[in-house]
C-alpha cells in the first residue's frame, strides 16, 4: 500500500452482539491504488478468529466503489459480497447524516448499486439486485436450493446427512471455490434454525448476504417461504441462540429488487501503517 491509503480495523454489531471483524482500506486519495497483492499482509491479521463473530473480511474503497475480499485459511483473498464489511466501508466514506451512493463489487462479474446512510455509528443500506434465479435439486434425500445472486449459496432444507461434515457438504454441492457458502435450515421449534458455513468453517454470527439469500430464495420457493413465513430465523453462537430478521425485498422494476439490509452498528479504528505492513 502507498502513503495515500488509509487503513481501518472494524467490528460490526447488531444490538451489541458482534457480527464481523476485518479491515477497510480507503484508496480514494491514492493517485495510483495499490494492487490486491499489496494488502495480502492484512489477510494474515484479518484471519485471526474473533470470539462469537465472523472474521477475515477486507473491504477496499476506490473510485469504482466498494470491493470486499474474504481471507481464506491459507491467507489468499477471494472476492465476496458482504453486508457487514460494506457497512464498515460506508462508515469510512460518509459523515453523519450523509448518503453514500456507490457500487458494491463481489464474487460475480456483476456489481450492484448501493445507497446507504450513517447516523452516528449505525449504517443502513439498500442494494439494487436483479431478480434471483433459484435451482432446486434433490441431494441425499433432501431438497437443496442453489442461487448465485449474493455469493454462491447452497441452502439445505434439513440436517446434513450423518457422517458428512458441513465442509464436505459445501464442497460436494458447490465445489472447491473459496467463496461458496452453505446454509442449513432445520426446525428450531418456535423459529426455523439456520447455520451458515464458509471456507473458514461455521460462521460465527449471521451473514447479511446469507439472510438475503434466504429471503431471495423464498420468493421463488413456496416450501422455503412457508418455513420462513414469520420473517425471522434463529442461529446458534458461542453466546447462545440468537434471533435475526430477514431483510426486506421490494420490487423496484420489472427485473430488479431493492434489498434493504437491517441497521448495522460499526466500530472503526485507524490502523498504524507499521501494523499493516
Secondary structure, 3 states (H helix, E strand, C coil): CCCCCEEEEEEEEECCEEEEEEEEEECCCCCCCCCHHHHHHHHHHHCCCCCCCEEEEEEEEECCEEEEEEECCCCCEEECCCHHHHHHHHHHHCCCCCEEEEEEECCCCCCEEEEEEEECCEEEEEEEEECCCCEEEEECCEEEEEECCCCEEEEEECCCCCCCCHHHHHHHHHCCCCCEEEEEEECCCCCCEEEEEECCEECCCCCHHHHHHHHHHHHHCHHHHHHCCCCEEEEEECCEEEEEECCEEEECCCCEEEEEEEEEEEEEEECCHHHHC
